[in-house]
Amino acid sequence: MKLENAIRALAGTMILASLALAHYVNPNWLWFTAFVGANLLQSAFTGFCPAENILRKLGVGGSCCTKV
């Protein structure tokens, strides 16, 4: 899986999970949704994405997974 796709999948999963938690557990989980959205927005402008660094360290999108 490409790194960009993994980041989108991770962000989408976090947003959907926090929405489910807000609905079934406590509405304060919406703050996590806002945090993920703000992180996506700032990464669009700055190019810095903490999730990218974490996924790279976990080996996602390495040379074995990319096509030349």
Helices and strands as residue ranges (DSSP letters): H 3-24, G 27-29, H 30-46, H 50-57
